[in-house]
């Protein structure tokens, strides 16, 4: 079996911003956006949102959703030169 050997260079940058709002005394809304910059693929935006309903001072119900970014592995990218 042949072994593959190659070198690759990659730089990554990730920025995240989030805002939280108390829209009712018992309801919080959260929204976030992550920006990923990778030298091997196109820039990516990943949104996130959440709702938290406070039943009382000790209990809460939460619902959240997001879209996630997974950078490619070096095997998926392959040799760059």
N, C-alpha and C positions, 0 to 999 in steps of 0.2 A: 504494500500500500504506500502510495506516495504522500509525503508530508508537504503541506503547503506552507510556505514562508513568505511573508511580505510585510511591509511596513506601511502604516497609514497615519496621517496626522488629522486631528479633529479638534475644533474649539467649540465650546458650548456656552451659551449665556441664557439665563432664565430670570425673568422679572415677574413679580406678582403684585397685584393690587386688589384690595378687598374693602368693601364698605358694608357696615352693619347699621340697620335702622330698627328702632322700636316703633312699629306702626300702630300698635295698640298696647295697653298696659301688659297684656299677656302674650303678645305676638311679636317675634323678632324676624326680620328678613335680612339675609346676607347674600351678597353677590360678589363674585370675584372673577378676575381675568388674568391668566398667565400667558406670557409671551416667551416662546422658546426660539432661540436663534442657534442654528447648528451649521457649521461650515460644509457639511456633506449633503444637507437637504434644505428644502425651502423653509422659511420662518413659519411658525405655527402659533395660533391663538387657541387657548383652551378655556372655555367658560365654566363657571361653577355657580350654583345657587342653592340656598337652603332656607327652610322655614323652621322656626322653633316655637311651639306653643307651650306656654308655662301653665300647667294644670294647677299648681300651687307652689309654695316656696321650696318644696323638696322634689317635685316631679315635673318632667317636661316630655313632650313628644317632638320628635324631629323628623324632617324629611329633607333629603338633599340629593342633588344630581350634578353630574359633571361630565365633561368630555376630557379624556386623558391623552397625553402625548407620550409615546414610547420611542426613544431614539433607536435607530437601527444598530444592530451589532456589527462588528467588523466583518463577520462572515457574510451578512446580508449585503453589506456595501461592496465588499471585494476590493481588490487592489485599486489604488488611485493613480498609479503610474505604470 
